[in-house]
């Protein structure tokens, strides 16, 4: 294995104490070779811009969560951002007891 410097980002979610204030504790990290850092940053920036998230903080929980409307909306994966957002809002409006963001009231 060759040498070289890596940038490493480590983050945690939840509480490690038992019992804690959350039901989980996750520790995750990513390591990127310094020679690849600028390319990776540009690629991530392009993805965030595509989904109008350039100024948002991304949480892994959002990526891992199952959003049932994605399964219920025909051709969801083929829709562009604007059409997806409208379809999700229509679908969520049909759920009794849920707010617009999809959380139980």
C-alpha positions in Angstrom: 0.0 0.0 0.0 1.4 3.3 -1.0 1.9 6.3 1.3 0.3 9.6 1.1 -1.9 11.9 3.1 -5.6 11.5 3.6 -8.3 13.8 4.9 -10.6 12.1 7.4 -14.0 13.2 8.6 -15.6 11.4 11.5 -19.1 12.2 12.9 -21.5 10.6 15.4 -25.2 10.5 15.8 -27.2 9.6 18.9 -25.9 9.0 22.4 -23.5 6.3 23.6 -24.9 6.2 27.2 -27.2 3.4 28.2 -29.9 4.5 28.7 -29.5 7.5 26.5 -31.8 10.1 25.0 -31.8 8.3 21.6 -32.3 4.7 20.6 -29.0 4.5 18.7 -25.4 5.5 18.5 -23.7 5.6 15.1 -20.0 6.6 14.5 -19.1 6.9 10.9 -16.2 8.4 8.9 -14.8 8.9 5.4 -11.2 9.1 4.3 -10.3 10.8 1.1 -6.8 11.0 -0.5 -5.7 14.6 -0.5 -5.0 14.4 -4.3 -8.7 13.6 -4.8 -10.2 16.1 -2.4 -10.9 18.9 -4.8 -12.6 16.6 -7.3 -14.7 15.0 -4.6 -15.7 18.4 -3.3 -16.8 19.5 -6.8 -18.8 16.3 -7.3 -20.6 16.6 -4.0 -21.3 20.3 -4.7 -22.8 19.4 -8.1 -25.1 16.8 -6.5 -26.2 19.3 -3.8 -26.9 22.0 -6.4 -28.9 19.5 -8.5 -31.3 18.9 -5.6 -31.3 22.5 -4.4 -29.4 21.6 -1.3 -26.3 23.7 -1.8 -26.9 25.6 1.5 -28.3 22.6 3.5 -26.7 20.4 6.1 -27.1 16.8 5.0 -28.0 14.2 7.6 -27.3 10.5 7.0 -30.6 9.7 8.7 -32.4 11.4 5.8 -30.6 9.2 3.3 -31.3 6.0 5.3 -35.0 6.8 6.0 -37.7 5.0 4.0 -40.0 7.6 2.5 -43.2 5.6 1.6 -44.4 8.1 -1.0 -41.4 7.3 -3.2 -42.8 3.7 -3.5 -46.4 4.9 -4.0 -45.7 7.5 -6.7 -45.5 5.9 -10.2 -42.2 6.6 -12.0 -40.8 8.6 -9.1 -37.2 7.9 -10.1 -37.7 9.3 -13.6 -39.2 12.6 -12.4 -37.2 15.9 -12.2 -37.0 17.8 -9.0 -40.0 20.1 -9.5 -42.3 17.3 -10.6 -41.1 15.1 -7.7 -41.7 17.8 -5.1 -45.2 18.4 -6.3 -46.0 14.7 -6.4 -44.7 14.2 -2.9 -46.7 17.2 -1.6 -49.9 15.7 -3.1 -49.1 12.3 -1.7 -48.4 13.6 1.8 -51.6 15.7 1.8 -53.5 12.5 1.4 -52.2 11.0 4.6 -54.5 11.7 7.6 -52.6 12.9 10.7 -49.4 14.0 8.9 -48.0 17.5 8.5 -46.6 18.7 5.2 -43.1 17.5 6.0 -44.4 14.0 6.5 -44.1 13.8 10.3 -46.9 12.6 12.6 -48.8 15.4 14.3 
